[in-house]
């Protein structure tokens, strides 16, 4: 993690919203916030973010 960067800043809000839409939980986030999203769906969101990052890295190699 970069100096001065908090754990909250690792994923942009835009990326999180895009992933939430893709997983079908964007409506929950908009109505009730991230705290209302089930942990299973949060795990799926992280998995999807990691998969995207890996594809980007592979494309740059």
N, CA, C and O atoms as CSV, one atom per row, in Angstrom:
chain,resi,resn,atom,element,x,y,z
A,1,UNK,N,N,0.842,-1.167,0.000
A,1,UNK,CA,C,0.000,0.000,0.000
A,1,UNK,C,C,0.895,1.240,0.000
A,1,UNK,O,O,1.896,1.291,0.714
A,2,UNK,N,N,0.530,2.225,-0.798
A,2,UNK,CA,C,1.322,3.446,-0.890
A,2,UNK,C,C,1.262,4.219,0.420
A,2,UNK,O,O,0.276,4.172,1.155
A,3,UNK,N,N,2.337,4.924,0.681
A,3,UNK,CA,C,2.408,5.722,1.908
A,3,UNK,C,C,1.274,6.749,1.923
A,3,UNK,O,O,1.042,7.444,0.934
A,4,UNK,N,N,0.586,6.833,3.034
A,4,UNK,CA,C,-0.507,7.784,3.186
A,4,UNK,C,C,-1.842,7.289,2.629
A,4,UNK,O,O,-2.847,7.996,2.706
A,5,UNK,N,N,-1.855,6.098,2.080
A,5,UNK,CA,C,-3.090,5.541,1.517
A,5,UNK,C,C,-3.741,4.626,2.546
A,5,UNK,O,O,-3.093,3.744,3.110
A,6,UNK,N,N,-5.022,4.846,2.779
A,6,UNK,CA,C,-5.717,3.979,3.723
A,6,UNK,C,C,-6.278,2.769,2.986
A,6,UNK,O,O,-6.364,2.762,1.758
A,7,UNK,N,N,-6.655,1.759,3.742
A,7,UNK,CA,C,-7.234,0.556,3.136
A,7,UNK,C,C,-8.512,0.895,2.380
A,7,UNK,O,O,-8.843,0.226,1.401
A,8,UNK,N,N,-9.234,1.922,2.817
A,8,UNK,CA,C,-10.468,2.308,2.159
A,8,UNK,C,C,-10.228,2.796,0.731
A,8,UNK,O,O,-11.139,2.744,-0.094
A,9,UNK,N,N,-9.026,3.265,0.428
A,9,UNK,CA,C,-8.741,3.871,-0.866
A,9,UNK,C,C,-8.239,2.884,-1.912
A,9,UNK,O,O,-7.910,3.300,-3.023
A,10,UNK,N,N,-8.169,1.618,-1.607
A,10,UNK,CA,C,-7.598,0.655,-2.544
A,10,UNK,C,C,-8.457,0.538,-3.802
A,10,UNK,O,O,-7.913,0.509,-4.906
A,11,UNK,N,N,-9.763,0.471,-3.670
A,11,UNK,CA,C,-10.661,0.419,-4.827
A,11,UNK,C,C,-11.431,1.728,-4.905
A,11,UNK,O,O,-11.937,2.225,-3.899
A,12,UNK,N,N,-11.515,2.275,-6.095
A,12,UNK,CA,C,-12.267,3.517,-6.274
A,12,UNK,C,C,-13.764,3.255,-6.100
A,12,UNK,O,O,-14.236,2.134,-6.291
A,13,UNK,N,N,-14.485,4.284,-5.742
A,13,UNK,CA,C,-15.938,4.161,-5.607
A,13,UNK,C,C,-16.556,3.779,-6.950
A,13,UNK,O,O,-17.511,3.005,-7.005
A,14,UNK,N,N,-16.010,4.324,-8.020
A,14,UNK,CA,C,-16.541,4.005,-9.350
A,14,UNK,C,C,-16.397,2.512,-9.647
A,14,UNK,O,O,-17.338,1.877,-10.124
A,15,UNK,N,N,-15.224,1.956,-9.367
A,15,UNK,CA,C,-15.010,0.528,-9.594
A,15,UNK,C,C,-15.961,-0.301,-8.737
A,15,UNK,O,O,-16.554,-1.265,-9.221
A,16,UNK,N,N,-16.108,0.067,-7.481
A,16,UNK,CA,C,-17.011,-0.679,-6.599
A,16,UNK,C,C,-18.453,-0.612,-7.113
A,16,UNK,O,O,-19.163,-1.617,-7.097
A,17,UNK,N,N,-18.882,0.556,-7.564
A,17,UNK,CA,C,-20.248,0.680,-8.096
A,17,UNK,C,C,-20.425,-0.165,-9.355
A,17,UNK,O,O,-21.452,-0.821,-9.526
A,18,UNK,N,N,-19.414,-0.149,-10.243
A,18,UNK,CA,C,-19.483,-0.959,-11.467
A,18,UNK,C,C,-19.583,-2.447,-11.128
A,18,UNK,O,O,-20.388,-3.170,-11.715
A,19,UNK,N,N,-18.769,-2.892,-10.191
A,19,UNK,CA,C,-18.800,-4.302,-9.791
A,19,UNK,C,C,-20.129,-4.653,-9.123
A,19,UNK,O,O,-20.677,-5.732,-9.349
A,20,UNK,N,N,-20.639,-3.745,-8.307
A,20,UNK,CA,C,-21.927,-3.978,-7.641
A,20,UNK,C,C,-23.041,-4.132,-8.673
A,20,UNK,O,O,-23.917,-4.983,-8.524
A,21,UNK,N,N,-23.005,-3.301,-9.725
A,21,UNK,CA,C,-23.989,-3.425,-10.795
A,21,UNK,C,C,-23.862,-4.784,-11.479
A,21,UNK,O,O,-24.858,-5.458,-11.745
A,22,UNK,N,N,-22.629,-5.168,-11.754
A,22,UNK,CA,C,-22.383,-6.438,-12.427
A,22,UNK,C,C,-22.884,-7.624,-11.596
A,22,UNK,O,O,-23.356,-8.618,-12.147
A,23,UNK,N,N,-22.778,-7.514,-10.281
A,23,UNK,CA,C,-23.191,-8.605,-9.394
A,23,UNK,C,C,-24.664,-8.506,-8.986
A,23,UNK,O,O,-25.186,-9.411,-8.335
A,24,UNK,N,N,-25.330,-7.422,-9.360
A,24,UNK,CA,C,-26.745,-7.281,-9.059
A,24,UNK,C,C,-27.055,-6.782,-7.662
A,24,UNK,O,O,-28.162,-6.996,-7.169
A,25,UNK,N,N,-26.106,-6.124,-7.010
A,25,UNK,CA,C,-26.359,-5.612,-5.659
A,25,UNK,C,C,-26.317,-4.086,-5.590
A,25,UNK,O,O,-26.328,-3.513,-4.500
A,26,UNK,N,N,-26.269,-3.430,-6.744
A,26,UNK,CA,C,-26.189,-1.966,-6.767
A,26,UNK,C,C,-27.392,-1.325,-6.085
A,26,UNK,O,O,-27.259,-0.294,-5.426
A,27,UNK,N,N,-28.563,-1.932,-6.241
A,27,UNK,CA,C,-29.767,-1.374,-5.621
A,27,UNK,C,C,-29.658,-1.383,-4.097
A,27,UNK,O,O,-30.110,-0.445,-3.441
A,28,UNK,N,N,-29.072,-2.420,-3.536
A,28,UNK,CA,C,-28.874,-2.492,-2.078
A,28,UNK,C,C,-27.918,-1.393,-1.634
A,28,UNK,O,O,-28.167,-0.711,-0.640
A,29,UNK,N,N,-26.824,-1.222,-2.372
A,29,UNK,CA,C,-25.833,-0.198,-2.026
A,29,UNK,C,C,-26.466,1.184,-2.065
A,29,UNK,O,O,-26.247,1.993,-1.162
A,30,UNK,N,N,-27.243,1.459,-3.096
A,30,UNK,CA,C,-27.868,2.776,-3.227
A,30,UNK,C,C,-28.911,3.033,-2.142
A,30,UNK,O,O,-29.003,4.145,-1.621
A,31,UNK,N,N,-29.694,2.017,-1.801
A,31,UNK,CA,C,-30.751,2.188,-0.797
A,31,UNK,C,C,-30.221,2.218,0.626
A,31,UNK,O,O,-30.630,3.053,1.433
A,32,UNK,N,N,-29.293,1.286,0.936
A,32,UNK,CA,C,-28.920,1.076,2.336
A,32,UNK,C,C,-27.433,1.233,2.628
A,32,UNK,O,O,-27.035,1.241,3.793
A,33,UNK,N,N,-26.612,1.358,1.601
A,33,UNK,CA,C,-25.174,1.498,1.811
A,33,UNK,C,C,-24.461,0.156,1.769
A,33,UNK,O,O,-25.089,-0.902,1.752
A,34,UNK,N,N,-23.128,0.224,1.754
A,34,UNK,CA,C,-22.309,-0.988,1.646
A,34,UNK,C,C,-22.484,-1.926,2.829
A,34,UNK,O,O,-22.312,-3.136,2.679
A,35,UNK,N,N,-22.820,-1.404,3.993
A,35,UNK,CA,C,-22.983,-2.236,5.181
A,35,UNK,C,C,-24.127,-3.223,5.079
A,35,UNK,O,O,-24.177,-4.204,5.821
A,36,UNK,N,N,-25.050,-2.966,4.157
A,36,UNK,CA,C,-26.209,-3.843,3.999
A,36,UNK,C,C,-25.964,-4.963,2.987
A,36,UNK,O,O,-26.783,-5.873,2.859
A,37,UNK,N,N,-24.851,-4.899,2.275
A,37,UNK,CA,C,-24.558,-5.929,1.276
A,37,UNK,C,C,-24.082,-7.182,2.011
A,37,UNK,O,O,-23.169,-7.101,2.832
A,38,UNK,N,N,-24.686,-8.340,1.728
A,38,UNK,CA,C,-24.276,-9.576,2.399
A,38,UNK,C,C,-22.790,-9.869,2.174
A,38,UNK,O,O,-22.240,-9.566,1.115
A,39,UNK,N,N,-22.158,-10.456,3.173
A,39,UNK,CA,C,-20.717,-10.725,3.093
A,39,UNK,C,C,-20.377,-11.630,1.916
A,39,UNK,O,O,-19.314,-11.484,1.313
A,40,UNK,N,N,-21.255,-12.552,1.585
A,40,UNK,CA,C,-21.018,-13.431,0.437
A,40,UNK,C,C,-20.871,-12.602,-0.843
A,40,UNK,O,O,-19.990,-12.861,-1.662
A,41,UNK,N,N,-21.737,-11.612,-1.002
A,41,UNK,CA,C,-21.672,-10.755,-2.183
A,41,UNK,C,C,-20.439,-9.854,-2.152
A,41,UNK,O,O,-19.855,-9.573,-3.198
A,42,UNK,N,N,-20.043,-9.403,-0.976
A,42,UNK,CA,C,-18.810,-8.614,-0.858
A,42,UNK,C,C,-17.611,-9.458,-1.265
A,42,UNK,O,O,-16.701,-8.962,-1.931
A,43,UNK,N,N,-17.600,-10.706,-0.879
A,43,UNK,CA,C,-16.530,-11.612,-1.277
A,43,UNK,C,C,-16.499,-11.814,-2.777
A,43,UNK,O,O,-15.428,-11.863,-3.382
A,44,UNK,N,N,-17.671,-11.932,-3.378
A,44,UNK,CA,C,-17.744,-12.073,-4.834
A,44,UNK,C,C,-17.242,-10.804,-5.520
A,44,UNK,O,O,-16.598,-10.870,-6.566
A,45,UNK,N,N,-17.540,-9.654,-4.925
A,45,UNK,CA,C,-17.078,-8.384,-5.479
A,45,UNK,C,C,-15.550,-8.312,-5.464
A,45,UNK,O,O,-14.936,-7.894,-6.445
A,46,UNK,N,N,-14.949,-8.716,-4.365
A,46,UNK,CA,C,-13.482,-8.710,-4.257
A,46,UNK,C,C,-12.883,-9.691,-5.263
A,46,UNK,O,O,-11.896,-9.379,-5.928
A,47,UNK,N,N,-13.475,-10.862,-5.372
A,47,UNK,CA,C,-12.977,-11.866,-6.322
A,47,UNK,C,C,-13.004,-11.321,-7.747
A,47,UNK,O,O,-12.050,-11.497,-8.505
A,48,UNK,N,N,-14.095,-10.662,-8.104
A,48,UNK,CA,C,-14.225,-10.082,-9.428
A,48,UNK,C,C,-13.181,-8.980,-9.649
A,48,UNK,O,O,-12.609,-8.877,-10.734
A,49,UNK,N,N,-12.937,-8.168,-8.636
A,49,UNK,CA,C,-11.931,-7.103,-8.740
A,49,UNK,C,C,-10.538,-7.694,-8.946
A,49,UNK,O,O,-9.753,-7.180,-9.743
A,50,UNK,N,N,-10.235,-8.769,-8.231
A,50,UNK,CA,C,-8.930,-9.427,-8.373
A,50,UNK,C,C,-8.794,-10.012,-9.778
A,50,UNK,O,O,-7.742,-9.886,-10.406
A,51,UNK,N,N,-9.850,-10.647,-10.269
A,51,UNK,CA,C,-9.812,-11.216,-11.620
A,51,UNK,C,C,-9.563,-10.133,-12.665
A,51,UNK,O,O,-8.785,-10.336,-13.597
A,52,UNK,N,N,-10.214,-8.995,-12.515
A,52,UNK,CA,C,-9.995,-7.875,-13.446
A,52,UNK,C,C,-8.548,-7.397,-13.385
A,52,UNK,O,O,-7.914,-7.180,-14.418
A,53,UNK,N,N,-8.035,-7.235,-12.173
A,53,UNK,CA,C,-6.653,-6.776,-12.011
A,53,UNK,C,C,-5.674,-7.759,-12.639
A,53,UNK,O,O,-4.709,-7.350,-13.284
A,54,UNK,N,N,-5.919,-9.051,-12.455
A,54,UNK,CA,C,-5.037,-10.062,-13.042
A,54,UNK,C,C,-5.066,-10.003,-14.564
A,54,UNK,O,O,-4.029,-10.150,-15.211
A,55,UNK,N,N,-6.255,-9.788,-15.141
A,55,UNK,CA,C,-6.350,-9.676,-16.599
A,55,UNK,C,C,-5.572,-8.464,-17.100
A,55,UNK,O,O,-4.910,-8.529,-18.136
A,56,UNK,N,N,-5.652,-7.370,-16.370
A,56,UNK,CA,C,-4.931,-6.151,-16.754
A,56,UNK,C,C,-3.429,-6.394,-16.695
A,56,UNK,O,O,-2.693,-6.017,-17.607
A,57,UNK,N,N,-2.983,-7.025,-15.619
A,57,UNK,CA,C,-1.553,-7.300,-15.465
A,57,UNK,C,C,-1.071,-8.229,-16.573
A,57,UNK,O,O,-0.004,-8.007,-17.145
A,58,UNK,N,N,-1.839,-9.257,-16.879
A,58,UNK,CA,C,-1.444,-10.198,-17.936
A,58,UNK,C,C,-1.370,-9.504,-19.289
A,58,UNK,O,O,-0.527,-9.842,-20.121
A,59,UNK,N,N,-2.239,-8.550,-19.504
A,59,UNK,CA,C,-2.238,-7.810,-20.769
A,59,UNK,C,C,-1.041,-6.893,-20.907
A,59,UNK,O,O,-0.649,-6.545,-22.021
A,60,UNK,N,N,-0.449,-6.495,-19.777
A,60,UNK,CA,C,0.703,-5.604,-19.799
A,60,UNK,C,C,2.010,-6.353,-19.882
A,60,UNK,O,O,3.040,-5.763,-20.208
A,61,UNK,N,N,1.991,-7.661,-19.591
A,61,UNK,CA,C,3.230,-8.437,-19.569
A,61,UNK,C,C,3.752,-8.712,-20.954
A,61,UNK,O,O,4.791,-9.356,-21.106
